[in-house]
Amino acid sequence: MINLSTDWIYQQYVKEFGNKLLPTDFYYDALGRRVMTETYHIRRGTCCGSGCKHCPYEPAHKKGVKTLKSK
C-alpha cells in the first residue's frame, strides 16, 4: 500500500479538490504506482504537464491546456 502522506499525486489532488478521491480516479499498476484515470483528469480541468498515461487534453502533456481531445 502507498503511504498517502508521501504520495505527491494524492497531495496535489487534496490541494485542488479536497480530501475526496473517488475509487474511479485511479488504479495501481503492476509496480504499485498510482495511475490517474481519464475521469480524474477531466474533473481536474487542466493538464498537469506530467506526461500522464491517460491525459485527455490536446496537445497532451502540456501544462495548463484545457482543450479535451475529440473522440
C-alpha positions in Angstrom: 0.0 0.0 0.0 1.2 3.5 -0.8 1.8 5.9 2.0 -0.6 8.8 1.2 1.4 11.3 3.3 4.3 11.0 0.8 2.3 10.4 -2.4 2.7 13.7 -4.4 -0.2 12.9 -6.7 -2.6 12.4 -3.8 -1.2 15.6 -2.1 -1.9 17.6 -5.4 -5.4 16.2 -5.6 -6.2 17.2 -2.0 -4.8 20.7 -2.7 -7.1 21.1 -5.6 -10.3 19.1 -4.7 -10.1 18.4 -1.0 -9.8 15.0 0.5 -12.3 13.2 -1.6 -10.5 10.9 -4.1 -13.0 8.7 -5.8 -12.5 5.0 -6.4 -12.7 5.7 -10.2 -10.0 8.3 -10.1 -7.0 5.9 -10.0 -5.7 2.4 -10.1 -2.4 0.8 -9.1 -0.2 -0.7 -11.8 1.9 -3.9 -11.5 4.7 -1.9 -9.9 2.4 -0.4 -7.2 2.4 3.1 -8.8 -0.9 5.1 -8.7 -2.2 5.8 -12.2 -4.8 8.5 -12.5 -7.7 7.8 -14.9 -9.0 10.0 -17.7 -12.1 10.7 -15.5 -9.9 12.2 -12.8 -8.0 14.4 -15.4 -11.3 15.7 -16.9 -12.6 16.6 -13.4 -9.2 18.3 -12.7 -9.9 20.7 -15.5 -6.4 21.2 -17.0 -3.4 19.3 -18.0 -0.8 19.0 -15.2 2.1 18.5 -17.7 3.4 15.4 -16.0 3.2 13.0 -19.0 0.2 11.1 -17.6 -0.8 7.8 -19.4 -4.5 8.8 -19.6 -4.1 12.5 -20.5 -7.4 13.6 -22.2 -6.1 17.0 -23.3 -4.8 18.2 -26.7 -2.0 18.8 -27.0 -1.2 16.1 -24.4 1.3 16.7 -21.6 1.4 20.5 -21.9 0.7 22.1 -18.5 -2.4 24.4 -18.4 -4.1 23.1 -21.5 -7.9 22.9 -21.2 -8.9 21.6 -24.6 -10.2 18.0 -24.5 -9.2 15.6 -27.3 -12.1 14.9 -29.7 -13.1 11.3 -29.6 
